[in-house]
Amino acid sequence: MMKVVFSYRDMSMRLIKLSKKKERGQVAISVILLSAVLVLIGVALASRTTRDISLSTQTKESSVVLSAVESGAEQALSQVISAVESGGTTPEAVVTGTQSITTEDGVQVDVDYEIKPQNYLELRVPVGEDVMIDLRDSTGKPNYQGSLDVYWGKADSCSDRASLVITTYYRESGTLKSRYLMLGPSCVNRGDRFIQVPETDNPLGYRHHFVLSDLNFSTDGSGNGDLYVVFKPLYADADLKVVGGANLPTQQYVILSRGESQGDTTEVRSVRIDYTLPVPPGVIDYAVYSGDTLVK
């Protein structure tokens, strides 16, 4: 029988070899794990970089589109202002337009704009500012008979709702005169002796409603009659809507401009402008230029 004898030295060498193999295995696993972590970090960084580049491109194109849309709105607004200030024919029907703008970076933006005339007012009026309903015809003579429905105040809190000063300017026997009406919400006492208008239900959210009646004009060609009605909110900004009869001329132009980019990303932006007729400066100028006198 053959007898195998292992010496202590042989055993030590075998143990050392096994230990080295085990260590090499652990090192290999560590290397694989480290590589996996580095790969994940690299992928995350690449993904973030790509996302940042995409967001940067999107932000840039969004800014370009917004600028183009504003340009389209300004072009439409200039048409209206030019017609109003020159006394020319203002749009009485919806007017549309299209323009294509290519930026310095080669981004193409298609812009569509629309000018929509309205024979009523609906907008938010800053406190102390004036807006006007024009009762004249195209020749500048009074030409409206009927009433105006005045809606205002959408705030939940009464103290946040405006009071209104309504001034009607009219011509009588060659003299420009004015009559005043002061309205306030009945739910708050401001001690100003304004007419207290109670709350009312309105599907559009307005809390107060008043009918301004007996607007009239002379049919004898003298030019006598009601010319303008001016609204001024006090105490707070006013959400205001003023509606008249079908024969009320255009009072407001709503300008909508919409643009869409054709670049690396598709960006859509829109702008709305509410343009109301300019209030005659102090209205006293009317008396100056017409040779009339102004009487309160």
Sequence and secondary structure as in RCSB ss.txt:
>XXXX:A:sequence
MMKVVFSYRDMSMRLIKLSKKKERGQVAISVILLSAVLVLIGVALASRTTRDISLSTQTKESSVVLSAVESGAEQ
ALSQVISAVESGGTTPEAVVTGTQSITTEDGVQVDVDYEIKPQNYLELRVPVGEDVMIDLRDSTGKPNYQGSLDV
YWGKADSCSDRASLVITTYYRESGTLKSRYLMLGPSCVNRGDRFIQVPETDNPLGYRHHFVLSDLNFSTDGSGNG
DLYVVFKPLYADADLKVVGGANLPTQQYVILSRGESQGDTTEVRSVRIDYTLPVPPGVIDYAVYSGDTLVK
>XXXX:A:secstr
       HHHHHHHHHHHHHHHHHHHHHHHHHHHHHHHHHHHHHHHHHHHHHHHHHHHHHHHHHHHHHHHHHHHH
HHHHHHHHHHHT     S EEEEEEEE TT  EEEEEEEEEEESEEEEEE TT  EEEE B TTSSB   EEEEE
EE   SSGGGS EEEEEEEEEETTEEEEEEEEEEETTS  SS  EEE B   TT   EEEEEEEE B SSSS  E
EEEEEEEEESS EEEEEE  TT    EEEEEEEEEE SSS  EEEEEEEEE    TTTHHHHHHHT  EE 
